């Protein structure tokens, strides 16, 4: 039984690394910055928007531990991925 659990854990480790890589890739940001610059925002304003976005992400991640405790880690990871795909 313990050997089966270890095998399952090893399978989940590479899946988690793959999940983290794809969630941390931000291919849209450079294009979004160029879009904002083209629409008349200054680089300072773009930086300010990015700063606000980062602060909001940090503040939203704090209660994620509470949700994880209540709903389970796998469910929270799935919903987190769906949420970030929609925000894209």
Residue pairs with C-beta under 8 A, 6 or more apart in sequence:
19 77
19 81
23 80
23 81
23 84
28 88
29 50
33 46
33 50
36 45
36 46
36 49
37 43
37 46
41 49
64 76
64 80
67 76
68 76
